Amino acid sequence: MKPGQRVIVALRAMIAAGTLRDGDRIAEIATAEALGVSRMPVRTALRALEQEGLVVKLGARGYAARGPSRVQIEGAIEVRGVLEGLAARRLATGGVDTATAAAMQRCLDDGNAIFAKGSLDDGDLEQFYAYNLMFHELLVRASGNPAIGIALVRNNHLPFASAAALALDWQNRAAEYQHLLGAHEQHHAVADAIRRGDADTAEAIMRDHARMAIGSTGVFERFGIEAAGRSEGAEADTILM
């Protein structure tokens, strides 16, 4: 995992878990030392998290954590699910052209490769991040409704709303493997529903998929938010992605 990405994921998890509380100042030097990186990845991470609404700039004093509420998290995830569900419905209803179908399959094949060995290595998070983002962007772009993408960009500035907003406990890789595998399985399920032209199922899966942000390591346990199931008919997970 690249230093900048590792810092972003770690700080997200600390804010979600309440280790960093609302208003706590995040010192660049102390954070860099704690995470074993230089100050530059920390600066980059803080700028990115500011865009997500998870930190606030304190002028020359650096940044402070902005702890989200349960209502904010659930609201943002719900809106993402509605928007991506609409994109999946439109694709299933209108049909998928050959180029889009091929791009979707290539994307899923990339995901298959990540999980084939049954565990997660250091470089796998970067690969999953790229694959996951590509799948979601492809779905929205292929829907043919630009307003969906515009609305998602706005919603992505809310805490934990974006498909890219991974908050993982990298010390518990076995649990995180199951969490991310569950998300991957839902990608396959929605792609299958789209190919069949089953608009109701495709929309329902994507609405459920947004809640895969909540999961098995208990990163969000203090909010008491229930996670979605791993896939159709699967038991519920307990993590945040």
C-alpha positions, -999 to 999 in steps of 0.1 A, spaced: 0 0 0 14 34 -9 22 57 20 -4 83 11 -32 58 7 -22 41 39 -24 74 58 -58 82 43 -73 48 52 -58 49 87 -71 84 95 -106 76 81 -107 45 104 -95 66 134 -122 92 129 -149 66 123 -139 47 155 -137 79 176 -100 75 182 -98 110 167 -127 129 181 -145 159 167 -122 189 171 -90 169 178 -61 186 162 -41 163 138 -4 171 141 16 164 109 48 153 126 32 131 153 9 115 127 39 108 104 59 93 132 30 71 144 23 58 109 60 54 99 58 78 69 72 112 60 52 144 64 43 147 27 19 117 26 2 131 58 -3 165 41 -17 149 10 -40 127 31 -53 157 51 -61 176 19 -80 146 6 -99 141 38 -108 178 39 -126 173 6 -145 144 22 -157 165 51 -137 145 76 -112 172 86 -113 210 88 -84 233 82 -73 254 111 -53 280 91 -16 279 101 -24 254 129 -30 226 105 -61 204 106 -87 191 131 -109 160 129 -145 165 120 -164 136 135 -195 127 116 -228 117 132 -247 85 125 -274 105 107 -248 121 84 -232 88 75 -264 69 69 -279 98 49 -249 100 26 -248 62 21 -285 62 14 -282 89 -13 -253 71 -29 -273 39 -30 -303 56 -46 -281 72 -73 -261 41 -81 -293 20 -80 -308 43 -106 -277 39 -128 -280 1 -126 -317 3 -133 -312 24 -164 -285 0 -177 -306 -31 -171 -336 -14 -187 -318 0 -217 -295 -29 -224 -257 -30 -224 -237 -25 -256 -208 -47 -266 -181 -23 -256 -197 -16 -221 -202 -53 -215 -166 -60 -224 -153 -32 -201 -174 -45 -172 -161 -80 -177 -125 -68 -178 -131 -49 -146 -146 -79 -129 -116 -100 -140 -93 -75 -123 -113 -81 -91 -112 -118 -95 -74 -117 -97 -72 -98 -64 -91 -124 -45 -79 -155 -62 -52 -163 -37 -76 -161 -7 -57 -134 12 -47 -97 10 -11 -86 6 2 -50 10 -3 -41 -27 -38 -55 -29 -55 -25 -14 -42 -2 -41 -54 -27 -67 -88 -30 -51 -92 8 -48 -85 12 -85 -108 -17 -95 -136 -7 -73 -136 29 -84 -134 18 -121 -165 -4 -117 -186 23 -100 -175 49 -125 -183 26 -155 -217 19 -141 -226 55 -137 -210 66 -170 -228 38 -190 -262 47 -175 -265 76 -200 -277 101 -174 -250 127 -166 -270 141 -138 -263 109 -118 -226 115 -119 -230 152 -111 -251 144 -80 -226 117 -69 -197 141 -71 -216 165 -47 -226 136 -24 -190 124 -23 -180 155 -3 -200 141 26 -183 117 52 -179 82 39 -202 87 9 -178 80 -19 -171 45 -33 -134 55 -28 -138 62 10 -122 30 23 -119 28 61 -102 -5 70 -85 -22 99 -54 -33 80 -42 -52 111 -71 -76 106 -66 -86 71 -86 -118 73 -118 -99 82 -111 -72 56 -106 -99 30 -141 -111 36 -155 -76 36 -139 -66 3 -147 -100 -12 -184 -94 -3 -183 -61 -22 -167 -79 -52 -194 -106 -51 -220 -78 -53 -203 -63 -83 -207 -97 -100 -243 -99 -89 -253 -65 -102 -235 -71 -135 -254 -104 -139 -287 -87 -132 -279 -60 -157 -270 -85 -184 -304 -103 -177 -323 -71 -180 -336 -75 -144 -339 -38 -135 -355 -44 -101 -327 -67 -89 -300 -46 -103 -313 -15 -85 -318 -34 -52 -283 -48 -52 -267 -14 -57 -288 1 -29 -276 -27 -7 -241 -24 -20 -237 12 -7 -241 -2 28 -211 -24 23 -193 7 36 -203 -6 70 -187 -38 81 -169 -64 101 -140 -49 119 -163 -28 141 -146 4 128 -181 20 129 -194 0 159 -200 31 180 -226 43 155 -247 12 158 -252 11 120 -261 -23 106 -242 -35 76 -257 -49 44 -254 -86 34 -223 -97 14 -245 -107 -15 -280 -119 -23 -289 -145 2 -257 -141 22 -256 -135 59 -248 -99 70 -212 -88 74 -202 -64 101 -173 -39 83 -168 -5 66 -154 2 32 
